[in-house]
Amino acid sequence: MTRQAREQFIATLAMLLTLALGGAFVGGLGGGLLVPIAAVLVMAYAKGRIVILDFLELRAQRGVLRSALLAWPAVLLSLALLRAVAVALIG
């Protein structure tokens, strides 16, 4: 591993950990409100995107696998947001 690759890895890992801690903090203080739930879901998608692009080394590639792997968390997190909205509306 070159020095530049190691520095990029550490920077990506720091961003991933920051998003994880931020999501936990917002989720813990959110109390079930829709805006904090949406913020946590956006942070979860950002973490998934970082893992898919950087740690699976798909950033430089184009293709169906990359698109499918990026669409999968988007679909799941959209369903989670839809559930949160439904629960908030129903009570």
N, C-alpha and C positions, 0 to 999 in steps of 0.2 A: 504494500500500500504506500503510495507516494505521500509526501507531506501535504500536498494540496488536497488529495482525496481524503486524508485523515482530518484536515481542518474542515472540509465540507461536511464530512460525516458528523463531526462534533457539533457543528452549527445546526445541522438538521436535527440531530438528537436533542439539542437544547431547545429548539423550536417545538419539537414534539412533546417534550416534557413540560414546557411552558403552557402549551395548549391543554395538556392533560390536567395540570394543576389549576389552570384557569377554569376549565370545564367543571372540575370538582368544586371549586370555590363558588362559582355562579350557581351550579346545581344545588349546592348545600344551602345557599342563602335565598334561592329563588322561591321556595315554598309552593311550587306547583302553579305558578303564574305562567302565562303563555309566552311572554317575551323572554324570560330566562330559559324556558324549555327550548325555544327556537334558537337562542344563542348557543346553548349546549349542543344542540343537534348540528348547527353550523360548524362548531369547533370539532365535533366528532367527524364530520365529513372532511374537514381540513386535515385531521390526523390520519384518516384513512387514505386520503390522496397522497400525503407525504409517504406513508408506508408503501403504497402501490408504486408510486413513481420513483422514489429514492431507494428504498430497501429492497424492492423487487427488481430494481434497475430497469424500469420501463420508461424512464424520462426521455431517452433519446429515440425510443422506438415508436412507430406508428402502426396501428393495426387493430384488428378486431378484439384481440385479447385485452389490450390496454383499455379500449372503450368499454368492453364488458365489465372489466374489473372496476372501472370508475363509475359505471352506471349502477352496479350492485349496491354499494352503500347509499347512493343517492335514492334509489327506490326504497330501501329499507328505512332510511331516515325520513323520507317523505311519508311513509306509512306511519311511522312513530309520531310525526307531527300531526297527521290527520287524526290519529287516535287521541292525542292530547287536546286538539281542538274539539273533537266530539265529546270528550269527557267534560271539558269546560262548558260547552253549550248545554249538555244534558244536566250537569250538576253533579 
